[in-house]
């Protein structure tokens, strides 16, 4: 049993440059894709990413907000899977808070060009894998 789950898992998550997020498609099948690390993390409950509004995952999350995210430390063969829901954030003020001028490389029209959007994941529970052992946990 982990002593400090937020610290242990937060440390693992913060060291990863790639994250994996999953959505459910129209046929009920999972779709997983690699993303950059989240642009913000609040404990191990809330995560934010920026993405293209026109991407398939946005439509999938609008149809079914159930989601799963995964972070893997391949060097030590350990990882954490979190299950919860994904929300599309369309509020201009929230987008402004997260916008970074370096994002211009991804969003040709800039923050207000229509293709920049934020997604927010809220975890409910998860599973931690390490040393050939896994441990389920709930998130408060």
Protein Blocks (a to p, Z undefined) as FASTA:
>chain_A
ZZblmlmmmmmmmmpcbdcdddddfkopacdddddddfbdehjlbccddddfkbmklmmm
mmomcdcdddddfknopaddddddddddfbfklmmmmpcfklmmmmmnlmmnopaccddd
ddfbdcddeehiacddddZZ
